[in-house]
């Protein structure tokens, strides 16, 4: 999971790319939903290294990482979500190259 907002919440799911899920959390467990928050989750990446979400780790993904190399702003090419597009992201694309194709 990426952590761009300062908190990590992880719910393991198996989803297809393009899936949209709406869910709500009631932190006080009062079942009245007055204090609940509605979330929408969009599954945008299925395979590690599939930067463009095509379902295939290929040359397009490799090029996206290379062109964004060194970027420190939130970026799809930051495959491992560590805040920088670097050799670790490049390695993930290379290790998964051809997956899903």
Buried (B, 14 or more C-beta within 10 A) or exposed (E): EEEEEEEEEEEEEEEEBEEEEEEEEEEEEEEEEEEBEEEEEEBEBBBBBBBBBBBBBBEEBBBBBEEBBEBEEEBBBBBBEEBBBBEEBBBBBBEBBEBBE
